[in-house]
Amino acid sequence: MRRSVVLLLLSVPTAAPLAAVAADPAAPQAGATLASVVVTATRVPTPAEDIPAGVSIITRAEIDRRGYNTLADALSAVPGLRLSQSGGPGGSASAFIRGTNSDHVLVLRDGMPINDSSDANGAFNFGVDTLADVERIEIIRGPMAALYGSGAIGGVINLITRRGHQPGVHVAADLAGGYPAQIRDSAVLSGTARGFDYAAIVQTESLRGYDTTPQRMRIYTGTPQGYRDQLATLNLGYTPVPGTRVSLLLRARHAVFGFNALGSPTYDAANSTGRDSTLLGRVGVRSLMAGGVWQTGLFLGRFQQDRRYTEALAPADPNQTSSDSRYHGYRTDLQWNNTLYLSDLFTSSVISAADVTFGVERTADTAKVRVGYSFAGFPYQESADAAMTDDAAYAGAQGTFWKRLTVTGQVRQDRVLNDRPFTWRLGAVLDVPVVRTRFKAAYGTAFRAPSLFDRYGVDSFGYVGNPNLRAESAAGWEAGFTTTIPARGRADFAVFGATYFNEQIDNLIVAVFTPVDTAVNIGSAHIQGVETTLALHPAGWLRLSASWTYTQPENADTGALLLRRPQNTAAADARIMPLPRLTIAPELLFTGAFQDYLNDNNGFSTGTIGTSGQGLIANLTVSYALTPRATLYVNGTNLFGSRFEPVNGYQTPGPGVIGGVRLRL
């Protein structure tokens, strides 16, 4: 509930229960491969090694190799990102980047912001979406509001949609089934012909699931929380002349799932159902003009999210709980984006890869929320019916000096109701070949505009929104290096990197009684930490990688650790190819102890904050290419049956195994 202490600074904002412009990117810079080029971090295709920010890229090949099925799966091993999910697929999942709040992560679909405007905090639920239509995910860590505006305090996650690239008609299919009672299938039709490119993706899935009530609780019954979803995506493009592409993206997704609604005591029932549907439509045109020096693009998108959570009254429920809650969020986004490729105008021994970006954006949000809830005979209602717009203009520049120093800078001016946030970012990467090391540093500011519920929401316990709220503000910096060590005849035998980050967040929105229950800007947080990565390539058939992140996320006023943000997280994985057609991909995910609201073994909330235990999850995917067009695979998750609770009171789903075949026709 809105009035609960969960919305205090020490709380975790509820989330709703890697390049955007890759739709038509400019050519990569010389020496860069497509897999290593990032657009999200600067709006210009740039090698990841030249970006002064924490960058992770998850390609389609990696998604298949690791057996990732959901967005939560794919993000679970990203350095500096902690994924906190309440239950299995469908369960509310929050992402905490470098210790910032879950509503400090901005999510994009091909460059369009798609956070949920009907969520109380404007956050994104990472627990519902699957990956059948995703070609690539780019994760940029650090304050990025100077590029993308509100919400990008911790970072940006950009989901890039699959599209047709190869001439002719191509069909790909994935058929799989496994334990416990899961079926999954998807198909992709794609290609190019006579200036047209197209990709049509459909996907369905049914999963019996597990009971995510912890087995340590005496109320555990083993009642599973199932999950079903359907997805359909159409990505069309037409190139009437070289350098110009007209695009249309249509995407619809619907999911139905069971969930445990924590009461006090927690009641392990099978009568709670969630429904989550999204619709996305976007049209646009991108064109190279002035002989290829100027690229301009105009895009108009509409995103709609509808959620409903119901819980029928169960006679045996000691809480006598029932609910019917509906959330409807609508977003219209208009963008005019431009890039000037200045290096095409001159040749210089001093500066190369010089680009200037500029543009404007208008985002209009509407939220319609109706929450009806009854607990022990006491009704609770919550509602919001409001709209707001964000108008913004941005500009940026990037260049490489003496082929060694790459400098990037961006500024952005937003206007959100009564607020005028101005944000900026400046960073540099210095290549020092003599020590095979690249050094990076960056400083940036960011903000999060108050959500529609923050401003205009009401509830039956007396909460009244505050339309005069200011935006939350942040300033942060980072510094680090990446060193490549050659050995055994391999230029990339070992790659080691470390980054220190430090961010201060002020004007955090907190619910208080003053003298009515409302939201005010009084909170602050200070977060610092270190991200480290290590990749080893000792042989052509073996690749190893590992990461460890230490985070110190504190309430700047009290020094207390922020909730659900462990100080230590780590991940390790490998790609082993003992035979040319056989790939073995193990993965280990470690989450250290963290602060949370605790539930005891009887299923009761203790009403106190304490330490929730650490956990280790082991996953494994094995694939074998029968032919160039057919690959068999088996994917196992949580193989050792860890009972880790990523959110105290919600246990990680038990072991799962699914096997299938991928076909390319």
Secondary structure, 3 states (H helix, E strand, C coil): CCCCHHHCCCCCCCCCCCCHHHHCCCCCCCCCCHHHEECCCCCCCEEHHHCCCEEEEEEHHHHHHHCCCEHHHHHCCCCCEEEEECCCCCCCEEEEECCCCHHHEEEEECCEECCCCCCCCCCCCCCCCECCCEEEEEEEECCCHHHHCCCCCCEEEEEEECCCCCEEEEEEEEEEEEECCEEEEEEEEEEEECCEEEEEEEEEEEECCCCCCCCCCCCCCCCCCCEEEEEEEEEEEECCCCCEEEEEEEEEEEEEEECCCCCCCCCCCCCEEEEEEEEEEEEEEEEEEHHHCEEEEEEEEEEEEEEEEEECCCCCCCCCCEEEEEEEEEEEEEEEEEEEEHHHCCCCCCEEEEEEEEEEEEEEEEEEEEEEEEECCEEEEEEEEEEEEEEEEEEEEEEEECCCEEEEEEEEEEEECCECCEEEEEEEEEEEHHHCEEEEEEEEEEEECCCHHHHHCEECCCEECCCCCCCEEEEEEEEEEEEEEEECCEEEEEEEEEEEEEEEEEEEEEEEECCCEEEEEEEEEEEEEEEEEEEEEEECCEEEEEEEEEEEEEECCCCCECCCCCCEEEEEEEEEEEECCEEEEEEEEEECCEEEEEECCCCCEEEEEEEECCEEEEEEEEEEEEECCEEEEEEEECCCCCCCCCECCECCCCCEEEEEEEEEC
